[in-house]
Amino acid sequence: MKEKSKFKIKHPRIHLLLRTLKRIVKKDDYYVQRVLLLGEDIDLIDIEHKGDIDYGKIIYVISENAGNEGFCATLRFIVGFLMYAKQHGFAPKIRLTKEFAYYDEEKSKETDNPWEYYFLPEDEGYEEEKALNVVNAKFFQMMKIKEYPWIDAYTLDNYYNKDLFEKTAPLINKYMEIKPEILDEASMLLSAVRNNAGKILGVHYRGTDFKNGYNDHPVYIDEKQMIEEIKKALETNKFQGVFLATDDKSALDKIKESFDKIDFLFYPDVFRSDGNRSVAFSKSDRRCHHYLLGREIVRDMYTLSICDGLVAGKSSVSYMSNLYKHSRYEEYEYMHIIDNGNNVNEKQFEIQ
């Protein structure tokens, strides 16, 4: 009797190729289909076994999708991943990494999870490095759920989607709770107007790199158009103050000068730019610059959400402000999302 060869192919890629060819020759269609669906079928997941705690649970570890995302774009994707986790009965754990655009070396001495710079830790406190069953979130999983189109900030309908609000409110309240000190700053800024029984119009103006007209991004709204839309809102006589959130220094100056007869509020300590480069990827000598950039954005976003009205263009900041507003089961008394359409060209976003 001939002995079977003990020779083994050690290179995994060659081994996979030969194994797959053997299955194809044997007409193992089930195997072929499963291989083809890897990375595409949301029901095919890789479960890692890292320890022996949290028995009976699958810990779904959510991190940033890419290092070139803005802060609120990351929040949008996290909302999508939380939807996926809920649908599949997974226990979500949000853990951002050094690839997160707002990761800060100095701040990392306090916590190794950049998510906890700005948000309270989840109550369950899962330890994904010791859990028995761990799944790392993949972008394609979120893309395959039926709600994926809902997290598109550049689609106007998503700002009025009641089904979206109903599904996201419990997720935001449970997993995306902003730290109290940030909430307190927002309340303090608006308190002067609120103490006089006044209502506040929140305005978000997205400048800087939106001027570059990247493909699929909203068509740029200039200061003149924004000023006209603010005036229309103020003509309703609903508001006694305006809060402006913007990344653009020149826009802040122009808009502020146009409304000198109303209480005009903004955060003076926000890092802003005069050019066409996103502040998310800016450099500065100030201590904890990247942490502060993220803090300023989440503070602006939340402050917009507690205003009584909203005028804004389509952006991740205005989108998330609206979701946070509805997570408290509130609505803006006046909301106008300016829609000039989206750019259709071949100009791709790049970190400048």
C-alpha positions, 0 to 999 in steps of 0.5 A, a space after each residue: 500500500 502506498 503511503 500518503 505524502 506527509 508533505 504540507 504546503 506551508 504558504 497559506 495563499 498557495 494552500 488556499 489556491 490548491 484547496 479551492 481548485 480541488 473543490 472546484 474540480 469536485 463541483 463543491 458549489 456550496 464551498 465556492 459560493 461561501 468563499 465568493 460571499 466572504 466580505 459581502 454577506 452580512 451573515 458571514 462573520 468572523 468570531 474571534 475567541 480572546 478569553 473566557 468572559 462574557 459567556 453567551 454574548 457576541 461582543 461587536 467592536 466598533 471603531 472608526 471606518 477610516 482616518 480621513 473622516 470628520 468627527 460627525 461622519 464617524 458618529 454617523 457610521 457608528 450609528 449604522 454599526 449600532 443598528 447592525 449590532 442591534 439587528 443581530 443581537 450583538 453587544 456593541 463596544 465602541 473602541 476607537 484607535 490611533 487611526 481616528 483623526 482626533 486621536 491625541 497623544 497627550 490625551 491618551 495618557 488618560 484613556 486608551 480609547 479616544 471615544 472616551 475623550 468625549 462620551 461616557 463609557 457604556 454601562 456594560 463595560 465589556 472587555 473585548 480583549 478578554 471576551 469569549 466571542 468577539 466580532 470586529 465591525 466591518 464597513 460592508 456589514 453596515 452597508 448591507 443593512 436596509 437602513 444604510 441609506 438613512 445615515 447619508 447626511 447628504 440626502 435631504 429626506 434623512 433630515 425628516 425621516 421619522 422611522 430613522 429617529 425612532 430607531 436611532 433615539 434609543 441607540 444614541 441615548 444608550 451608547 452615545 451619551 456626551 460627557 456632562 462637562 460638554 453639555 454644561 458648556 452648551 447650556 451656559 452659552 445659551 443661558 443669557 438668552 434663555 433666561 430672558 425667555 428668548 428662543 435661539 436659532 441654531 445656524 451651522 455654516 460649513 466652509 473650508 474644504 466644502 469650497 473645493 466641490 468634492 464629488 458627491 458632497 453638497 454644493 457649497 453655500 456661500 455666506 450671502 446665501 446663508 445670511 439670506 436664509 438666516 434673515 428669513 428665519 428671523 422674520 418669523 419673530 420666533 427667535 431672540 438670539 442666534 448661535 453660529 457654529 462654523 469651521 470658517 473664520 471669514 464666514 464667522 466675521 461676515 455673518 456676525 457683522 450682518 446681525 448686530 441687532 440680535 444676541 449673536 452667540 458663538 464659541 470664541 475658543 474654536 479653532 477655525 480656518 480661513 482657507 480651503 483646508 479642513 480643520 480636522 487635519 490642521 496642525 497647531 502648537 496648542 496643547 491637545 490640539 486634536 482632542 480639542 478639535 473633536 471637543 469643539 465639534 461635539 460641543 457645537 453639534 450638541 449646542 445646535 441640538 438644544 437650539 429652538 430652530 436650525 438653519 444649515 446646509 447638508 453636513 454630518 454636523 447638522 445631520 447629527 444635531 438633528 438626530 440628537 434633537 430627536 433622541 430627546 423626542 424633541 423637534 425644531 420649531 423651525 428647520 430649514 436645511 439648505 439644499 443646492 444639490 450635490 456635486 457630480 464630478 471626478 474630484 475626490 476628497 484628499 487630505 491636504 
